[in-house]
Amino acid sequence: MQRLDCLSAIYHELEKCLVVTIMGAVAAELQSLGHRTNFFYLQHAMGLASSTGLGLALCKPNRKIVVLDGDGSLLMNLGMLSTMARYAPKNLVHVVFDNESLLSVGGFPTATRTGTDLEGVARASGIKKAMTVHGVEEFKAAVDAAIRGNELTTIVAKVEAAGPAKYVTDLALLENRFQFSRHVRSLK
């Protein structure tokens, strides 16, 4: 399945959430659907989307937080799964797009290509609701249920190692930081 198809399938659901995403293909494809002030694109912070999402979830317990992560990014900060499990915020949905490669930086294979099971690692870390999905409808159903639910959830979406032709975005990333901060402060 294609990551862009997955993002298109849940785009409407993200409107009411705070969304944190890694840079590269995920950010470029999400922005291609239309930027929103509740989207935060982490610049020069590979591996830290889950950390940022956890912080937001703990500070804003009445808001649903959705982290759009990648396998390479998560593998750089794998211990974060145990930290998320320790605090287990009920409002955090962690989506990991697993294309088995570092697509945005040359396509080098990640450990998931040789057998690392991110769902299994999430479960072993203490995240009770973790799953792997392989189709767009299955992905949409899992994300919709997690957004409506009340439990820390990790969804590993197995996607093809394909992305946009360019990873350039029209959004000034410094402005995104201020825009997102203003949006978060405006929430009750």
N, C-alpha and C positions, 0 to 999 in steps of 0.2 A: 504494500500500500504506500501511497505517497503522503509525505508529511503535510503538504499543502492541502490535500483533500481532507485530512484529519482536522487541520486548523479551520478550514471552511465549514466543516460539519459542526464545530463547537463555537464558532465566532459569535453568534448571537448570545449564547450562554455566558460568554466572558464579559458582557456589558455590565453586569452588576457585581463583578468580582474585581479584586486587585490582582493584576497579572504581572508576574516577574518572569523575564525570559533572558536566556543567554543571547549573545551576539551571533553573528554568522547567519547561516541558512534559516534558522528558526525565526530570528528577528526580521530578516528581509522578507520572508514569506508572510509572517503575521502583518507586517506593515503593508504588504501588497494588497491585503484585504481591507485596509483602512486603519489608520492610527486612532487611538482613543487616549484620553488623558489618564485613564486608569491602567495603562500599559507602561511598564518600566523595563527598558532594555539595558542590561548591565554591560557597560563598556569596559574592556580591558580587565575583566574579572572572571575569567573562565573558571568554573568550578564553584562559584559563589551564589548562583541563583537560588539553590536550596537553602543556603544560610540566610540570605536576604528574605526569602519567603517565610522561613521559620520566625525570624525577628518580627516581621509584619504580623504573622498569625498570632504571636504572643501579645503584641501591642494592640491589635485590633481584633479581639476575640469575637466580636459580633459581625465581622466581615469575612466573606469567603475569600481565601487567598489561593490562587492557582499559579504554580510554578511550571513553566515550560522549559524543560531541561533537555540535555542530550547525553548520550551514553559516555562520550569522552569527557564531558564536563563533570558528570557525576563521578566517574572513575577518578578524577583528580581530587575529589573531596569525599571519598567513599564513607569515611567515618561520620559524615553528616547524617547518614541513615540511622545510626544508633542514637545520635543526638535528637533527631526528630522523634524517634520512638520514645526516648526518655521523657520528653515533654508532651508528646502525643496531642498536639492541638487539634481539636475536632473540626476546625475550619480550614485546614490545609489540605490541598489536593496537589500532589506532586506527579506531574506527567513527564515521563522520560522517553524521548524519541530515540530509539535504538536502531541506528543504521549500521552498526558494527564498524564504524570508521570515524576518523577525525575529518569529516568531509570539508569543513570550512578552512582547514589548514593543510590541504593536500591529499586527503583521502587515505591517510595511513590507517591500518586496521587497529581496532581497539581490542581489549581482552574479551569482549562479548563475541567476537568472531571466532575465538578459540575455546569457547565454552563457559565463560563467566555468565552466570544467570542472575541478572539484576533483581528480578522478582524474588528469587531464592535468597539473595543477600539482604534484601529489604525485610523479608520474613525472619531470617536468622538474626537480624538486628533488632527485632521486636515490633516491626510494623505489621499489625495483624491483618489489615486489609491491603493486600498487594496482589496484583494480577498482571498478566501479560496478554495483550490483544494483538490480533493479526489482520483484522478487517476494519474498514471505516465504520460500518454500522455497529460493530462490537465496540469500537473505540468510542463512538458517540454515546452509546448506551452507558458505558462505564463512566465516562466523564460526567454525563448528565446525572447519573445516580450519585456520584461522589459530590457534586456541587449541591445537590438536594439533601445529601446525607449529613451525618453529624459524627464523622470519624476520620481520623488521619488516613489518607489513602495514597498509595503509590500505584500508578498505572504505567506499565512499560509497553510502549507501542512499537512493535517491530515494523520499521519503515525501510523503504529502499534507500540506498546510498545515492540519492539524487537531490539536487537543490536548484536554486535559481541560477541564471547565467551570471549574475553579479550579486555580490553581497553588499552593495552600496544602497544606502537608504536616503530618502529626502529629509529625514528628520535630523535636526541639529541635536546631537546627543547630550550636550551640556544643557540645552533648553529642556530636553526630556526630563532630566534630573530635577530641575526646578518645577516644571509643569506637574510631574508626578507628586512631588512633595506638596505642592499647593493643593492638589486633588485630595491627597490623604488627609491633610489638615482640615479640609472642608467637610469631611465625613463626621457624622455624629456617632 
